[in-house]
Amino acid sequence: MKAFMIEGKDRSGVIDIPEPALTDEHSVKVQVESCGICGTDLKIMEGKHTQSIGQKRIPGHEFAGVVVAVGAAVEGLTPGDRVVHEPIAYCGRCYACRNGQGNVCGSLQVTGCNRSGGMEELFVAPQRQWHRLPDWITWDQAALIEPYTIAAQVCARADARPGDVMLIHGAGPIGLMLADTAMHMGLTVMVSEVSEGRLALARALGVPHVLNPREENVGEAALRITKGEGPNIVCDCAGLPQMAEEAFRILSPAGRFVPVAGVPFTCDGYLAMRKQLTVVASRLQMHQFVPVIARFGLYQQNAQRMITDIFDFHDVQEAFAYACQRKPTTGKIVLRFHAARG
């Protein structure tokens, strides 16, 4: 079968590999239909992903497909079922796992990152990593379910509540999906972004307050919009260390700061104490696939708007070259394996 292999920086291509077999009685084989290209995939391509440097890697962790075979002990899934892949695998025994946080397991394995991923025609994984899809979710939209679970995890970690005000720095796909998720939870959302193309997409999604730091002081605007109280939640999806310092200054008392992009930052301990602020990290997701799929009808229209480019899997190298340009008008890029099937 065909797979897309990244062999190192600037070395990649579609190759032939053996078709995978069921590994045990609990495994499920799926014919991949769609797969999103994520920023992590680009880092792997560019040799900047620390867990993949020096290793061959089939990328892809945002994918869905059709069940073609199941192990003898699999229940609830049969050939022909439509499913989406949950990319995390954890030990179930360590402290994090025992406390319901397998997404930060010390031996965590992530499909397409530190193990081979879904940019191949057939993929085998344990039943636990597959979730059924309703027929009304298209294959293109199914590729966005995993990043929507990332957004749901951020909201859960931030203890987001209806009526809260959330400021999101960065209107890339995760920032936009976070905005969409928060708005449907009843939050007032502000998005800060320097790219006019991404600002336009945020407006198209219905974000009520779209701010360009090149044209106005975002901190002052956030205080003005909240009548001086400040946002209750600030999320950094842009990876800008200075955002943390500003967040501590403008957050309301009892506010929460979520560093989503994962860059080093410093904070003002006095302000944190005085306001009793919370800094809460969020990594991947845990137990978010089922609720996100159940609520996906709320996100479906905006999810479709975020898909700006679709490539056939045979043109995957062209798709990656296009994605690496990081054009400001580019939203989600989706690979389709069997486009004629709809």
C-alpha positions as CSV (number, residue, x, y, z in Angstrom):
1,M,0.0,0.0,0.0
2,K,1.0,3.7,-0.3
3,A,2.2,5.9,2.6
4,F,3.8,9.3,2.9
5,M,7.2,9.0,4.6
6,I,9.3,11.8,6.0
7,E,12.9,10.5,6.1
8,G,14.5,13.7,7.4
9,K,14.6,17.4,6.7
10,D,13.7,18.1,3.1
11,R,13.6,14.3,2.4
12,S,10.1,12.9,1.9
13,G,7.9,11.1,-0.5
14,V,5.1,8.5,-1.2
15,I,6.5,5.0,-0.7
16,D,5.2,1.4,-0.8
17,I,5.0,-0.4,2.5
18,P,3.4,-3.7,3.6
19,E,-0.3,-3.6,4.4
20,P,-0.7,-3.8,8.2
21,A,-2.3,-6.8,9.8
22,L,-4.5,-6.9,12.9
23,T,-2.1,-6.9,15.8
24,D,-4.3,-8.7,18.4
25,E,-8.0,-9.5,19.1
26,H,-8.7,-5.9,20.2
27,S,-7.3,-4.2,17.1
28,V,-9.2,-2.5,14.3
29,K,-8.0,-2.0,10.7
30,V,-9.3,1.2,9.0
31,Q,-9.1,2.4,5.4
32,V,-8.1,6.0,5.8
33,E,-10.4,8.5,4.0
34,S,-9.2,11.9,5.2
35,C,-6.3,13.4,7.1
36,G,-5.6,17.0,8.2
37,I,-2.2,18.6,7.9
38,C,-1.2,20.1,11.3
39,G,1.5,22.5,12.4
40,T,3.2,19.5,14.1
41,D,3.4,17.7,10.8
42,L,5.2,20.8,9.3
43,K,7.7,20.8,12.2
44,I,8.4,17.1,11.5
45,M,8.9,18.0,7.8
46,E,11.2,20.9,8.7
47,G,13.3,18.9,11.2
48,K,12.0,21.0,14.1
49,H,10.0,18.3,16.0
50,T,12.2,17.2,18.9
51,Q,10.7,13.7,19.1
52,S,11.1,12.9,15.4
53,I,14.6,14.4,14.7
54,G,16.8,11.7,13.0
55,Q,13.9,9.3,12.6
56,K,11.8,8.2,9.7
57,R,8.2,9.1,10.3
58,I,4.8,8.6,8.6
59,P,3.0,11.8,9.9
60,G,-0.7,12.4,10.5
61,H,-2.8,12.4,13.6
62,E,-6.0,14.1,12.4
63,F,-7.6,11.3,10.4
64,A,-10.7,9.3,9.8
65,G,-11.8,6.3,7.7
66,V,-13.9,3.1,7.2
67,V,-13.4,0.0,9.3
68,V,-12.3,-2.9,7.1
69,A,-11.5,-5.6,9.7
70,V,-11.8,-6.1,13.4
71,G,-10.2,-8.5,16.0
72,A,-12.2,-11.3,17.6
73,A,-12.7,-9.4,20.9
74,V,-13.9,-6.1,19.3
75,E,-17.4,-5.2,20.2
76,G,-19.5,-2.3,18.8
77,L,-17.5,-1.8,15.6
78,T,-17.9,-3.8,12.4
79,P,-16.6,-3.5,8.8
80,G,-18.2,-0.5,7.1
81,D,-18.4,1.7,10.2
82,R,-17.1,5.2,9.8
83,V,-14.6,6.1,12.6
84,V,-12.2,8.9,13.6
85,H,-8.8,8.2,15.3
86,E,-7.8,9.3,18.8
87,P,-4.0,9.6,18.5
88,I,-2.9,9.2,22.2
89,A,-1.8,5.9,23.8
90,Y,-0.9,5.8,27.4
91,C,0.2,3.2,30.0
92,G,-2.8,3.4,32.4
93,R,-0.6,2.8,35.4
94,C,1.5,5.9,36.1
95,Y,0.5,8.7,38.4
96,A,-1.0,10.8,35.6
97,C,-3.0,7.9,34.2
98,R,-4.2,6.9,37.7
99,N,-5.5,10.4,38.1
100,G,-7.3,10.5,34.7
101,Q,-4.7,12.5,32.9
102,G,-3.3,9.9,30.4
103,N,-2.7,12.7,28.0
104,V,0.5,13.5,30.0
105,C,1.5,10.0,30.7
106,G,5.3,9.6,31.2
107,S,5.4,7.0,28.3
108,L,2.8,8.8,26.1
109,Q,2.8,7.8,22.5
110,V,1.1,10.1,19.9
111,T,0.2,8.8,16.5
112,G,2.1,10.6,13.7
113,C,4.5,12.2,16.2
114,N,6.6,9.6,18.1
115,R,5.0,6.7,16.2
116,S,3.8,6.3,12.7
117,G,0.7,8.1,11.7
118,G,-2.3,8.1,9.4
119,M,-0.9,9.3,6.1
120,E,-1.1,5.8,4.8
121,E,-3.9,3.9,3.0
122,L,-4.6,1.5,5.9
123,F,-4.1,1.9,9.6
124,V,-4.3,-0.5,12.5
125,A,-4.9,0.6,16.2
126,P,-6.6,-0.7,19.3
127,Q,-10.4,-0.3,19.4
128,R,-10.0,2.3,22.2
129,Q,-8.4,4.7,19.7
130,W,-11.4,4.6,17.3
131,H,-14.7,6.6,17.7
132,R,-17.7,6.1,15.5
133,L,-18.8,8.9,13.2
134,P,-22.3,9.8,12.3
135,D,-23.1,9.9,8.6
136,W,-23.8,13.6,8.5
137,I,-20.2,14.5,9.3
138,T,-18.3,14.6,6.0
139,W,-14.9,13.1,5.6
140,D,-13.3,16.6,5.2
141,Q,-15.0,17.8,8.4
142,A,-14.0,14.5,10.2
143,A,-10.3,15.6,9.8
144,L,-11.1,18.6,12.1
145,I,-12.5,16.6,15.0
146,E,-9.1,15.9,16.6
147,P,-8.1,19.6,16.7
148,Y,-11.6,20.5,18.0
149,T,-10.9,18.1,20.9
150,I,-7.8,20.2,21.6
151,A,-10.0,23.3,21.9
152,A,-12.4,21.4,24.1
153,Q,-9.5,20.4,26.4
154,V,-8.4,24.0,26.7
155,C,-11.9,25.1,27.7
156,A,-12.1,22.3,30.3
157,R,-8.7,23.1,31.8
158,A,-9.6,26.8,31.9
159,D,-12.8,26.0,33.7
160,A,-14.6,28.1,31.0
161,R,-18.2,29.0,32.0
162,P,-21.1,30.7,30.2
163,G,-20.7,34.4,30.7
164,D,-16.9,34.3,30.9
165,V,-14.8,36.6,28.7
166,M,-12.0,34.8,26.8
167,L,-9.1,36.5,25.0
168,I,-7.3,34.3,22.5
169,H,-4.0,35.4,21.0
170,G,-3.5,33.8,17.6
171,A,-6.1,33.0,14.9
172,G,-4.5,29.9,13.5
173,P,-6.7,26.7,13.2
174,I,-6.5,25.9,17.0
175,G,-7.2,29.5,18.0
176,L,-10.2,29.6,15.7
177,M,-11.5,26.3,16.9
178,L,-11.0,27.4,20.5
179,A,-13.0,30.6,19.7
180,D,-15.8,28.6,18.0
181,T,-15.9,26.1,21.0
182,A,-16.0,28.9,23.6
183,M,-18.7,30.9,21.7
184,H,-20.9,27.8,21.6
185,M,-20.4,27.4,25.4
186,G,-21.8,30.9,26.0
187,L,-18.5,32.8,26.4
188,T,-17.8,36.3,25.0
189,V,-14.7,35.9,22.8
190,M,-11.9,38.3,21.7
191,V,-9.3,37.2,19.2
192,S,-6.0,39.0,18.6
193,E,-4.1,38.4,15.4
194,V,-1.8,40.3,13.1
195,S,-2.7,38.6,9.8
196,E,-5.6,40.2,8.0
197,G,-6.4,36.9,6.3
198,R,-6.9,35.2,9.6
199,L,-8.7,38.1,11.1
200,A,-11.2,37.9,8.1
201,L,-11.7,34.2,8.9
202,A,-12.3,35.0,12.6
203,R,-15.0,37.5,11.5
204,A,-16.5,34.9,9.2
205,L,-16.8,32.5,12.1
206,G,-18.7,35.2,14.1
207,V,-16.1,36.2,16.6
208,P,-17.6,39.4,18.1
209,H,-14.3,41.2,19.0
210,V,-11.5,40.8,16.4
211,L,-8.3,42.8,17.4
212,N,-5.2,43.6,15.3
213,P,-2.2,44.5,17.6
214,R,-0.7,46.5,14.7
215,E,-3.6,48.8,14.8
216,E,-4.5,49.0,18.5
217,N,-3.3,48.1,21.9
218,V,-4.9,44.7,22.6
219,G,-4.6,45.0,26.4
220,E,-6.3,48.4,26.4
221,A,-9.0,47.1,24.0
222,A,-9.6,44.1,26.2
223,L,-10.1,46.3,29.3
224,R,-12.4,48.6,27.4
225,I,-14.5,45.8,26.1
226,T,-14.8,44.4,29.6
227,K,-15.5,47.8,31.1
228,G,-12.3,47.7,33.1
229,E,-12.7,44.3,34.7
230,G,-10.4,42.5,32.2
231,P,-10.9,39.1,30.5
232,N,-11.5,36.1,32.8
233,I,-9.4,33.8,30.6
234,V,-6.4,34.5,28.3
235,C,-5.2,31.8,26.0
236,D,-1.9,32.1,24.1
237,C,-2.2,30.2,20.8
238,A,0.4,32.3,19.1
239,G,3.5,31.3,21.1
240,L,4.5,34.8,22.2
241,P,6.2,34.9,25.6
242,Q,5.3,38.5,26.1
243,M,1.6,37.5,26.1
244,A,2.0,36.0,29.6
245,E,3.2,39.2,31.1
246,E,0.4,41.2,29.6
247,A,-2.1,38.5,30.6
248,F,-1.2,38.8,34.2
249,R,-1.7,42.6,34.0
250,I,-5.1,42.6,32.3
251,L,-6.7,39.4,33.6
252,S,-9.6,39.9,36.0
253,P,-9.2,38.8,39.6
254,A,-9.7,35.0,39.8
255,G,-8.7,34.9,36.1
256,R,-7.0,32.0,34.3
257,F,-4.0,32.0,31.9
258,V,-3.6,29.1,29.5
259,P,-0.3,28.8,27.5
260,V,-1.6,26.7,24.6
261,A,1.3,27.1,22.3
262,G,3.9,25.9,24.8
263,V,6.8,28.5,24.9
264,P,8.8,29.6,27.9
265,F,7.5,32.7,29.7
266,T,7.9,34.6,32.9
267,C,5.1,35.9,35.1
268,D,4.6,38.4,37.8
269,G,4.2,36.5,41.1
270,Y,2.9,39.5,42.9
271,L,0.0,40.1,40.5
272,A,-0.7,36.3,40.5
273,M,-1.0,36.4,44.3
274,R,-2.9,39.7,44.5
275,K,-5.5,38.6,41.9
276,Q,-5.3,34.9,42.9
277,L,-4.7,34.0,39.2
278,T,-4.5,30.5,37.9
279,V,-1.9,29.4,35.3
280,V,-3.1,26.1,33.8
281,A,-1.4,24.2,31.0
282,S,-3.3,22.1,28.5
283,R,-1.8,19.3,26.4
284,L,-3.6,17.3,23.7
285,Q,-6.9,16.1,25.1
286,M,-8.5,13.6,27.4
287,H,-12.0,12.1,27.1
288,Q,-13.0,14.8,24.6
289,F,-13.7,12.8,21.5
290,V,-17.2,11.6,22.5
291,P,-18.5,15.0,23.6
292,V,-17.0,16.8,20.6
293,I,-18.6,14.3,18.1
294,A,-21.9,14.6,19.9
295,R,-21.8,18.4,19.6
296,F,-20.2,18.6,16.2
297,G,-23.5,19.9,14.7
298,L,-22.8,23.1,16.5
299,Y,-19.4,23.5,14.9
300,Q,-20.1,22.0,11.5
301,Q,-20.7,25.2,9.6
302,N,-17.6,26.9,10.9
303,A,-15.5,23.8,10.5
304,Q,-16.4,23.8,6.9
305,R,-15.4,27.5,6.6
306,M,-12.0,26.7,8.1
307,I,-11.2,24.1,5.4
308,T,-9.5,26.3,2.8
309,D,-7.6,23.6,0.7
310,I,-8.2,20.0,-0.2
311,F,-5.5,17.8,-1.8
312,D,-5.6,14.3,-3.2
313,F,-3.3,12.0,-1.1
314,H,-1.2,11.3,-4.3
315,D,-0.4,15.1,-4.2
316,V,0.7,15.0,-0.6
317,Q,4.1,16.5,-1.3
318,E,2.5,19.4,-3.1
319,A,0.2,19.8,-0.1
320,F,3.1,20.0,2.3
321,A,5.0,22.4,0.2
322,Y,1.9,24.6,0.1
323,A,1.3,24.3,3.8
324,C,4.9,25.2,4.6
325,Q,4.4,28.6,2.9
326,R,2.1,29.4,5.9
327,K,0.0,31.8,3.9
328,P,-2.2,34.1,6.0
329,T,-5.3,33.0,4.1
330,T,-4.7,29.3,4.7
331,G,-7.0,27.6,7.2
332,K,-7.1,23.8,7.5
333,I,-5.6,21.7,4.7
334,V,-7.2,18.3,4.3
335,L,-5.8,15.3,2.3
336,R,-8.4,13.0,0.7
337,F,-7.6,9.4,-0.1
338,H,-10.7,8.5,-2.1
339,A,-12.2,11.8,-3.3
340,A,-14.8,10.2,-5.5
341,R,-16.5,8.6,-2.5
342,G,-17.7,12.0,-1.1
